[in-house]
């Protein structure tokens, strides 16, 4: 995407989220988004295929930027530092992520979470990997919907505690 299209895409994205703060997702039209952004309808379709595509692209872009710039890939997966870094990022994106949830587009966040984190952390036991990633996503979703009342440090500690408990319960199953 060239710089001009990127700038137009950002205007459209910002307009979409600004409207989403005031209106229900189903009540927002593409005409309204482009009018708010001050761009033509053709500019919308040059950059996006639908309103959902705006949320998908934003989610994908912030995730890619985080993974490329944060150094999280250098941390041991499952470490306290890993979860602090992850939840600090998720906290920073909470406003738009909550708008996506409120628009009943939770699947966009879940799919991006699975694609980005599961693909980079799938272990020898793929069921365990899915189980862990699903649990972490659901902790994130619960935290987000409650308004991110706990700090990223507190959530990281909670996940570590839950992982320890889960490992301990394996003994109970055998």
C-alpha positions as a LaTeX table, in Angstrom:
\begin{tabular}{lrrr}
\hline
Residue & $x$ (\AA) & $y$ (\AA) & $z$ (\AA) \\
\hline
Unk1 & 0.00 & 0.00 & 0.00 \\
Unk2 & 1.50 & 3.37 & $-0.99$ \\
Unk3 & 1.71 & 6.26 & 1.46 \\
Unk4 & $-1.33$ & 8.07 & 0.00 \\
Unk5 & $-3.52$ & 4.96 & 0.23 \\
Unk6 & $-2.17$ & 4.25 & 3.71 \\
Unk7 & $-3.13$ & 7.76 & 4.80 \\
Unk8 & $-6.61$ & 7.36 & 3.32 \\
Unk9 & $-6.98$ & 3.94 & 4.99 \\
Unk10 & $-6.02$ & 5.51 & 8.33 \\
Unk11 & $-8.59$ & 8.31 & 7.85 \\
Unk12 & $-11.26$ & 5.72 & 7.10 \\
Unk13 & $-10.22$ & 3.58 & 10.07 \\
Unk14 & $-10.21$ & 6.54 & 12.46 \\
Unk15 & $-13.62$ & 7.64 & 11.16 \\
Unk16 & $-15.05$ & 4.15 & 11.53 \\
Unk17 & $-13.95$ & 3.91 & 15.17 \\
Unk18 & $-15.10$ & 7.47 & 15.92 \\
Unk19 & $-18.56$ & 6.60 & 14.58 \\
Unk20 & $-18.52$ & 3.29 & 16.44 \\
Unk21 & $-18.13$ & 5.22 & 19.70 \\
Unk22 & $-21.41$ & 7.02 & 18.99 \\
Unk23 & $-23.50$ & 4.54 & 17.02 \\
Unk24 & $-24.30$ & 0.87 & 16.81 \\
Unk25 & $-22.26$ & $-1.01$ & 14.20 \\
Unk26 & $-25.36$ & $-1.96$ & 12.21 \\
Unk27 & $-26.43$ & 1.70 & 12.00 \\
Unk28 & $-23.15$ & 2.89 & 10.45 \\
Unk29 & $-23.14$ & 3.07 & 6.66 \\
Unk30 & $-20.15$ & 3.15 & 4.35 \\
Unk31 & $-21.44$ & 6.48 & 3.04 \\
Unk32 & $-21.32$ & 7.85 & 6.58 \\
Unk33 & $-17.78$ & 6.55 & 7.12 \\
Unk34 & $-16.43$ & 8.16 & 3.92 \\
Unk35 & $-18.28$ & 11.41 & 4.60 \\
Unk36 & $-16.80$ & 11.53 & 8.12 \\
Unk37 & $-13.35$ & 10.74 & 6.68 \\
Unk38 & $-13.70$ & 13.33 & 3.91 \\
Unk39 & $-12.86$ & 10.83 & 1.18 \\
Unk40 & $-14.75$ & 9.38 & $-1.77$ \\
Unk41 & $-16.58$ & 6.08 & $-1.78$ \\
Unk42 & $-14.08$ & 4.69 & $-4.31$ \\
Unk43 & $-11.32$ & 5.31 & $-1.75$ \\
Unk44 & $-13.16$ & 3.10 & 0.69 \\
Unk45 & $-13.40$ & 0.19 & $-1.73$ \\
Unk46 & $-9.81$ & 0.68 & $-2.87$ \\
Unk47 & $-8.76$ & $-0.01$ & 0.74 \\
Unk48 & $-11.50$ & $-2.16$ & 2.29 \\
Unk49 & $-14.15$ & $-4.63$ & 1.25 \\
Unk50 & $-16.58$ & $-4.02$ & 4.14 \\
Unk51 & $-16.98$ & $-2.40$ & 7.56 \\
Unk52 & $-15.77$ & $-5.66$ & 9.13 \\
Unk53 & $-12.63$ & $-5.44$ & 7.00 \\
Unk54 & $-11.73$ & $-2.15$ & 8.71 \\
Unk55 & $-11.77$ & $-3.87$ & 12.11 \\
Unk56 & $-9.88$ & $-6.89$ & 10.74 \\
Unk57 & $-7.18$ & $-4.74$ & 9.14 \\
Unk58 & $-6.76$ & $-2.59$ & 12.25 \\
Unk59 & $-6.47$ & $-5.69$ & 14.46 \\
Unk60 & $-3.98$ & $-7.31$ & 12.11 \\
Unk61 & $-1.88$ & $-4.15$ & 11.77 \\
Unk62 & $-1.59$ & $-3.47$ & 15.51 \\
Unk63 & $-0.76$ & $-7.13$ & 16.15 \\
Unk64 & 1.95 & $-7.22$ & 13.46 \\
Unk65 & 3.43 & $-3.96$ & 14.70 \\
Unk66 & 3.45 & $-5.29$ & 18.27 \\
Unk67 & 5.07 & $-8.60$ & 17.31 \\
Unk68 & 7.72 & $-6.83$ & 15.20 \\
Unk69 & 8.56 & $-4.04$ & 17.64 \\
Unk70 & 8.01 & $-5.44$ & 21.14 \\
Unk71 & 10.67 & $-8.13$ & 21.37 \\
Unk72 & 8.07 & $-10.53$ & 22.77 \\
Unk73 & 9.33 & $-13.30$ & 20.49 \\
Unk74 & 12.64 & $-13.17$ & 22.37 \\
Unk75 & 10.97 & $-13.93$ & 25.71 \\
Unk76 & 10.26 & $-17.48$ & 26.87 \\
Unk77 & 6.63 & $-18.26$ & 26.06 \\
Unk78 & 4.63 & $-18.54$ & 29.25 \\
Unk79 & 7.01 & $-16.43$ & 31.33 \\
Unk80 & 5.75 & $-13.62$ & 33.53 \\
Unk81 & 7.62 & $-11.08$ & 31.36 \\
Unk82 & 5.94 & $-12.51$ & 28.26 \\
Unk83 & 2.46 & $-12.06$ & 29.72 \\
Unk84 & 3.23 & $-8.59$ & 31.09 \\
Unk85 & 4.37 & $-7.48$ & 27.65 \\
Unk86 & 1.35 & $-9.09$ & 25.95 \\
Unk87 & $-1.20$ & $-7.61$ & 28.35 \\
Unk88 & 0.48 & $-4.19$ & 28.30 \\
Unk89 & $-0.06$ & $-4.21$ & 24.52 \\
Unk90 & $-3.65$ & $-5.43$ & 24.91 \\
Unk91 & $-4.28$ & $-2.69$ & 27.48 \\
Unk92 & $-2.96$ & $-0.04$ & 25.06 \\
Unk93 & $-5.44$ & $-1.22$ & 22.39 \\
Unk94 & $-8.38$ & $-1.69$ & 24.76 \\
Unk95 & $-10.60$ & 1.16 & 23.54 \\
Unk96 & $-10.83$ & $-0.01$ & 19.94 \\
Unk97 & $-10.84$ & $-3.69$ & 20.95 \\
Unk98 & $-13.83$ & $-3.03$ & 23.22 \\
Unk99 & $-15.64$ & $-1.26$ & 20.37 \\
Unk100 & $-15.04$ & $-4.35$ & 18.23 \\
Unk101 & $-16.53$ & $-6.53$ & 20.97 \\
Unk102 & $-19.50$ & $-4.22$ & 21.42 \\
Unk103 & $-20.15$ & $-4.50$ & 17.67 \\
Unk104 & $-20.46$ & $-8.30$ & 18.07 \\
Unk105 & $-17.24$ & $-8.82$ & 16.11 \\
Unk106 & $-15.39$ & $-10.73$ & 18.84 \\
Unk107 & $-14.49$ & $-13.35$ & 16.24 \\
Unk108 & $-12.11$ & $-10.81$ & 14.65 \\
Unk109 & $-10.11$ & $-10.53$ & 17.87 \\
Unk110 & $-10.24$ & $-14.30$ & 18.47 \\
Unk111 & $-9.12$ & $-15.15$ & 14.93 \\
Unk112 & $-6.23$ & $-12.68$ & 15.06 \\
Unk113 & $-5.23$ & $-13.98$ & 18.48 \\
Unk114 & $-5.26$ & $-17.56$ & 17.21 \\
Unk115 & $-3.47$ & $-16.75$ & 13.96 \\
Unk116 & $-0.75$ & $-14.67$ & 15.57 \\
Unk117 & $-0.10$ & $-16.34$ & 18.88 \\
Unk118 & $-1.06$ & $-19.93$ & 18.19 \\
Unk119 & 0.95 & $-20.14$ & 14.99 \\
Unk120 & 4.06 & $-18.85$ & 16.71 \\
Unk121 & 3.68 & $-21.01$ & 19.84 \\
Unk122 & 2.27 & $-24.34$ & 18.75 \\
Unk123 & 4.13 & $-26.99$ & 20.69 \\
Unk124 & 4.54 & $-30.72$ & 20.38 \\
Unk125 & 1.09 & $-31.24$ & 21.82 \\
Unk126 & $-1.18$ & $-29.17$ & 19.60 \\
Unk127 & $-4.20$ & $-29.78$ & 21.84 \\
Unk128 & $-2.33$ & $-28.30$ & 24.77 \\
Unk129 & $-1.37$ & $-25.31$ & 22.63 \\
Unk130 & $-4.99$ & $-24.71$ & 21.61 \\
Unk131 & $-6.11$ & $-25.15$ & 25.20 \\
Unk132 & $-3.60$ & $-22.63$ & 26.53 \\
Unk133 & $-4.16$ & $-20.03$ & 23.80 \\
Unk134 & $-7.95$ & $-20.37$ & 24.17 \\
Unk135 & $-7.65$ & $-19.90$ & 27.91 \\
Unk136 & $-5.43$ & $-16.86$ & 27.54 \\
Unk137 & $-7.81$ & $-15.35$ & 24.97 \\
Unk138 & $-10.79$ & $-15.88$ & 27.26 \\
Unk139 & $-8.95$ & $-14.31$ & 30.21 \\
Unk140 & $-8.19$ & $-11.35$ & 27.90 \\
Unk141 & $-11.81$ & $-11.12$ & 26.75 \\
Unk142 & $-13.15$ & $-11.26$ & 30.31 \\
Unk143 & $-10.63$ & $-8.64$ & 31.42 \\
Unk144 & $-11.50$ & $-6.40$ & 28.45 \\
Unk145 & $-15.26$ & $-6.66$ & 28.98 \\
Unk146 & $-14.82$ & $-5.86$ & 32.69 \\
Unk147 & $-12.99$ & $-2.67$ & 31.76 \\
Unk148 & $-9.38$ & $-3.81$ & 32.32 \\
Unk149 & $-9.65$ & $-3.16$ & 36.04 \\
Unk150 & $-6.54$ & $-5.18$ & 36.88 \\
Unk151 & $-3.12$ & $-4.05$ & 35.69 \\
Unk152 & $-1.18$ & $-6.04$ & 33.07 \\
Unk153 & 1.11 & $-7.18$ & 35.94 \\
Unk154 & $-1.87$ & $-8.50$ & 37.90 \\
Unk155 & $-3.26$ & $-10.34$ & 34.87 \\
Unk156 & 0.17 & $-11.83$ & 34.13 \\
Unk157 & 0.37 & $-13.09$ & 37.71 \\
Unk158 & $-3.14$ & $-14.53$ & 37.45 \\
Unk159 & $-2.30$ & $-16.43$ & 34.25 \\
Unk160 & 0.90 & $-17.81$ & 35.78 \\
Unk161 & $-1.11$ & $-18.89$ & 38.83 \\
Unk162 & $-3.75$ & $-20.56$ & 36.62 \\
Unk163 & $-1.05$ & $-22.37$ & 34.63 \\
Unk164 & 0.53 & $-23.65$ & 37.85 \\
Unk165 & $-2.85$ & $-24.84$ & 39.09 \\
Unk166 & $-3.55$ & $-26.55$ & 35.74 \\
Unk167 & $-0.21$ & $-28.35$ & 35.88 \\
Unk168 & $-0.94$ & $-29.42$ & 39.45 \\
Unk169 & $-4.38$ & $-30.72$ & 38.51 \\
Unk170 & $-2.79$ & $-33.08$ & 35.95 \\
Unk171 & $-1.59$ & $-35.10$ & 38.93 \\
Unk172 & $-5.17$ & $-35.29$ & 40.21 \\
Unk173 & $-6.40$ & $-36.72$ & 36.87 \\
Unk174 & $-3.95$ & $-39.61$ & 36.70 \\
\hline
\end{tabular}
